[in-house]
Amino acid sequence: MAKKAAKKSPQNRPSTVVTSGEIPVVGAREDCPCGSGRRYKACHGREAAHAVQELVHRPFEGLPGEADWVALRELVPAATVPLTLAKGVADGATGPVPSVTLATVLPLAWPALRRPDGSILLGLQTQSASGDLSRDLGDALELALTTEPGSPVPARRTVPGGRRLQELLDLDAEFAPAVHTGFEFWLEDAETATGDVAASLERANASAIPTEKLSSVPSSYWCAAPDKNHLRWVMTVPEEQLLDALAKLTAAEQSSLGADTRLVGSFRAHGLTVPVWDLPQSMTAADCEAPAAEFAERLAATLKDETPLTAEERRARAHLVSRQVTLN
């Protein structure tokens, strides 16, 4: 009986007990650093587990250019966007106050990179460590601010309760993506790259699908796939309302972007809907500008139409839904 009643011996307790401030993340079966004598997963690890399981349907909601954030995360191979930090965010940065640039992807899928000049590249197409991509990216950005220049930011488990992008970025700043033909933006001087670096860059460039951003309508991206071209347009209209409008336009034969083009379905990504059109290979991004602008006018008018769907329109809607693919 005495053996069963024995308490955990002092030598099994953590050597460093944290009595105030942030409790560090440790292994689930390790003793909690708070000194409670319980395992981390049964003590402060519960909060961490909740953070990992947290699911944010629209992680970029509230950021300027939400639809473009989604496009750059899921659809665009190579693009960059200058970011403006909120006041005070860079106060504790290592070295001079850095400039920050969002990049679709970085070498080896690094979460972020602190260049030798102190500037930061923040990778968007990285693996999410929790259910809130905005918090994951915010964690990488805050870690980059304290990383020594000339070093990549390693992947780590997102710190529970950390700040989201909406708290770290200036929400009044413009979000203006620049789409690139390759990944030369990885390097400060790509022309001088040699050896393995040059070979890696060449491989990445060869795998990138040619993509261009339309200027006549927002958050719309043309791309040249091997067999046909596509237009993929990220929209912030609520999904059910948008599908009703697209069904009405399809039934009225007004959903195309011209001859030999066809609205084929949509993606669902980070809480937004992304209609997709098949285009002939001869149709360039410039060729899409006017038809896309005309479609935008038709869509805006149809969204105001609150009449119930007809039988034909319901069939068109069912077809669109059946071809919908969820990316994230």
C-alpha positions in Angstrom: 0.0 0.0 0.0 2.8 2.3 0.8 4.2 1.7 -2.7 1.0 2.7 -4.3 0.7 5.8 -2.3 4.2 7.0 -3.1 4.4 10.3 -4.9 6.7 11.1 -7.7 10.2 11.6 -6.4 11.8 15.0 -6.7 14.4 13.8 -9.1 11.7 13.1 -11.8 10.4 16.6 -11.7 11.7 19.2 -14.2 15.0 20.7 -13.2 13.7 24.2 -14.1 10.3 25.2 -12.8 8.6 28.1 -14.5 6.4 29.8 -11.9 5.5 32.9 -14.0 5.4 34.0 -17.6 4.9 31.8 -20.6 5.1 28.0 -20.0 7.5 26.5 -22.7 6.3 23.7 -24.9 7.8 20.3 -24.1 7.0 16.7 -25.0 3.5 15.4 -24.1 4.8 12.8 -21.6 7.4 15.1 -20.0 6.7 16.8 -16.7 5.1 20.1 -17.0 7.6 23.0 -16.6 5.1 24.8 -14.2 6.2 22.3 -11.5 2.7 20.8 -10.9 4.1 17.3 -11.0 1.7 16.3 -13.8 2.7 15.4 -17.3 2.6 18.3 -19.8 -0.3 16.8 -21.8 -2.5 16.8 -18.7 -1.5 20.2 -17.5 -0.5 23.2 -19.6 -0.3 21.0 -22.7 -4.1 21.0 -22.9 -4.0 24.6 -24.1 -1.4 23.6 -26.7 -3.5 20.7 -27.9 -6.5 22.9 -28.2 -4.5 25.4 -30.3 -3.4 22.6 -32.6 -7.0 21.4 -33.1 -8.3 24.9 -33.6 -9.8 25.3 -37.1 -10.2 28.7 -38.6 -12.4 28.6 -41.7 -11.2 31.8 -43.2 -7.7 32.4 -41.8 -7.0 35.5 -44.0 -10.4 37.2 -43.2 -9.8 40.8 -42.2 -6.5 41.2 -44.1 -6.3 43.5 -47.1 -6.5 41.4 -50.3 -8.0 38.3 -48.6 -8.8 36.7 -52.0 -5.2 37.3 -53.2 -3.8 35.7 -50.0 -5.8 32.6 -50.9 -4.7 32.6 -54.5 -1.0 32.9 -53.6 -1.4 30.2 -51.0 -3.1 27.7 -53.3 -2.9 28.6 -57.0 0.1 30.8 -57.8 3.6 29.3 -58.1 5.9 32.3 -57.8 4.8 35.7 -56.4 5.9 38.2 -53.9 4.1 41.0 -52.0 5.7 43.8 -49.8 4.2 43.7 -46.3 4.0 46.5 -43.8 4.3 45.7 -40.1 1.9 47.2 -37.6 3.4 49.9 -35.4 5.6 48.5 -32.7 5.8 45.0 -34.0 9.5 45.3 -35.1 10.6 47.0 -31.8 12.3 43.9 -30.6 13.8 42.9 -33.9 17.4 41.7 -34.1 19.4 44.3 -36.0 17.9 47.2 -38.0 14.1 47.3 -38.6 13.7 44.9 -41.5 11.6 45.1 -44.6 9.2 42.1 -44.9 8.2 40.5 -48.2 5.6 37.7 -48.5 6.7 34.9 -50.9 4.6 32.1 -52.2 7.3 29.5 -51.4 10.9 29.5 -50.2 13.7 27.0 -50.7 13.2 23.7 -48.7 9.7 25.1 -47.8 11.3 27.2 -45.1 8.7 29.2 -43.1 10.8 32.3 -43.4 14.3 33.5 -44.3 16.3 36.4 -42.8 18.6 37.6 -45.5 22.1 38.9 -44.7 20.9 42.5 -45.0 18.3 41.9 -42.4 15.3 41.8 -44.7 12.7 39.0 -44.2 11.1 36.7 -46.7 7.9 35.1 -45.2 6.9 31.8 -47.0 3.1 31.4 -47.6 3.0 27.8 -49.0 4.3 26.0 -45.9 2.8 23.2 -43.9 0.3 24.4 -41.3 1.2 23.4 -37.8 -2.2 24.1 -36.4 -5.7 24.8 -37.7 -5.1 28.5 -38.0 -2.8 29.3 -40.9 -2.8 33.0 -39.9 -1.4 32.2 -36.5 1.2 29.8 -38.0 2.4 32.5 -40.4 2.4 35.1 -37.5 4.6 32.7 -35.5 7.1 32.4 -38.3 7.2 36.1 -38.8 7.8 36.9 -35.1 10.5 34.2 -35.0 12.1 35.8 -38.2 12.3 39.2 -36.4 14.6 37.7 -33.8 16.6 35.5 -36.1 20.2 36.5 -37.0 20.6 37.9 -40.5 21.7 35.4 -43.0 19.8 32.5 -41.5 16.6 30.5 -42.4 13.8 30.2 -39.9 13.3 26.6 -38.9 9.9 25.0 -38.8 8.5 24.5 -35.3 5.2 23.9 -33.5 3.2 27.1 -33.3 3.4 28.8 -29.9 -0.1 28.6 -28.4 -1.8 32.0 -28.0 0.7 33.6 -30.4 -0.3 36.6 -32.5 -2.0 36.3 -35.9 -1.1 38.2 -39.1 -4.1 40.4 -38.4 -2.3 41.6 -35.3 1.1 41.9 -36.8 0.4 43.7 -40.1 -0.7 47.2 -41.0 -4.3 46.5 -42.1 -4.5 49.8 -44.0 -1.5 49.0 -46.2 -2.0 48.0 -49.9 -1.7 44.3 -50.8 -0.3 44.3 -54.3 1.0 40.9 -55.5 3.8 40.7 -58.2 3.7 37.5 -60.1 7.0 36.2 -61.3 8.0 33.7 -64.1 10.5 32.0 -61.7 12.0 32.0 -58.2 14.9 34.4 -58.7 13.5 36.4 -55.8 14.9 33.7 -53.5 18.4 35.2 -54.0 19.7 38.8 -53.6 21.7 38.3 -56.8 20.4 35.4 -58.8 22.7 36.0 -61.7 25.7 35.1 -59.6 24.2 31.7 -58.5 26.4 28.7 -59.2 26.6 25.0 -58.4 23.9 23.4 -56.4 22.1 26.7 -55.8 21.9 27.4 -59.5 20.7 23.8 -60.2 18.0 24.0 -57.5 16.8 27.3 -58.9 16.7 25.9 -62.4 14.6 22.9 -61.3 12.2 25.1 -59.4 11.8 27.4 -62.4 11.1 24.5 -64.7 8.3 23.2 -62.5 6.5 26.5 -62.3 3.3 26.8 -64.4 3.2 30.1 -66.3 0.8 32.3 -64.4 -0.4 35.9 -64.8 -2.6 38.2 -62.7 -5.4 40.0 -64.6 -5.7 43.7 -64.1 -9.3 44.2 -65.2 -10.8 42.3 -62.3 -9.6 41.5 -58.8 -7.9 38.3 -57.6 -8.1 36.5 -61.0 -5.2 34.5 -62.4 -4.6 33.0 -65.8 -2.4 30.0 -66.1 -1.0 27.9 -69.0 -1.5 24.2 -68.1 0.0 21.5 -70.4 -3.2 20.7 -72.3 -5.2 23.9 -71.9 -5.2 27.3 -70.3 -7.3 28.2 -67.3 -8.7 31.2 -65.5 -9.0 30.9 -61.7 -10.9 33.7 -60.0 -11.0 33.9 -56.2 -14.2 35.5 -55.0 -15.3 36.8 -51.6 -19.1 36.4 -52.4 -20.7 33.9 -49.9 -20.6 30.5 -51.5 -24.3 29.7 -51.6 -25.1 33.0 -53.1 -22.3 32.8 -55.6 -23.3 29.2 -56.7 -26.9 30.4 -57.3 -25.7 33.3 -59.5 -23.3 31.0 -61.4 -26.1 28.5 -62.0 -28.4 31.2 -63.4 -25.7 32.5 -65.7 -24.9 28.9 -66.8 -28.5 28.1 -67.6 -28.7 31.4 -69.6 -25.5 30.5 -71.5 -23.8 33.6 -70.1 -21.1 32.0 -67.9 -18.4 31.6 -70.5 -15.6 34.1 -71.4 -16.0 33.7 -75.1 -15.7 31.1 -77.8 -14.3 27.8 -76.8 -14.3 28.8 -73.1 -16.3 27.1 -70.4 -17.0 27.5 -66.7 -16.1 24.0 -65.5 -16.5 24.2 -61.7 -14.9 25.7 -58.7 -12.4 25.2 -55.9 -13.2 25.8 -52.2 -10.1 27.2 -50.5 -9.8 28.8 -47.0 -13.5 29.8 -46.9 -13.6 31.3 -50.3 -14.9 30.0 -53.7 -12.7 29.9 -56.8 -14.6 29.5 -60.1 -12.5 28.0 -62.9 -12.8 28.4 -66.6 -11.2 26.2 -69.3 -9.6 28.2 -72.0 -8.1 27.3 -75.4 -4.3 27.3 -75.5 -4.3 30.2 -77.9 -6.1 32.5 -75.3 -3.6 34.6 -73.4 -4.0 36.5 -70.2 -4.4 39.7 -72.2 -7.2 38.0 -74.2 -9.1 37.4 -70.9 -9.1 41.0 -69.7 -12.2 42.3 -71.5 -14.3 39.1 -71.3 -13.5 38.9 -67.5 -14.6 42.5 -67.0 -17.8 41.8 -68.9 -18.5 38.7 -66.9 -18.0 40.6 -63.7 -20.8 43.0 -64.8 -23.1 40.1 -65.5 -22.3 38.4 -62.2 -22.9 41.6 -60.2 -26.3 42.0 -61.9 -27.2 38.4 -61.3 -26.2 38.5 -57.6 -29.0 41.1 -57.1 -31.6 38.8 -58.6 -33.3 37.1 -55.7 -35.8 35.0 -57.7 -35.8 31.3 -56.9 -33.9 29.0 -59.2 -35.8 27.3 -62.0 -35.5 23.6 -62.6 -32.9 24.1 -65.3 -30.9 26.4 -63.0 -31.1 23.9 -60.2 -29.6 21.3 -62.6 -26.9 23.7 -63.5 -26.1 24.3 -59.9 -26.0 20.6 -59.1 -23.5 20.1 -61.9 -21.3 22.9 -60.6 -21.4 21.5 -57.0 -20.6 18.0 -58.3 -17.4 19.4 -59.8 -16.3 21.4 -56.8 -13.0 20.5 -55.2 -11.9 21.5 -51.7 -8.3 22.5 -51.5 -8.2 23.6 -47.9 
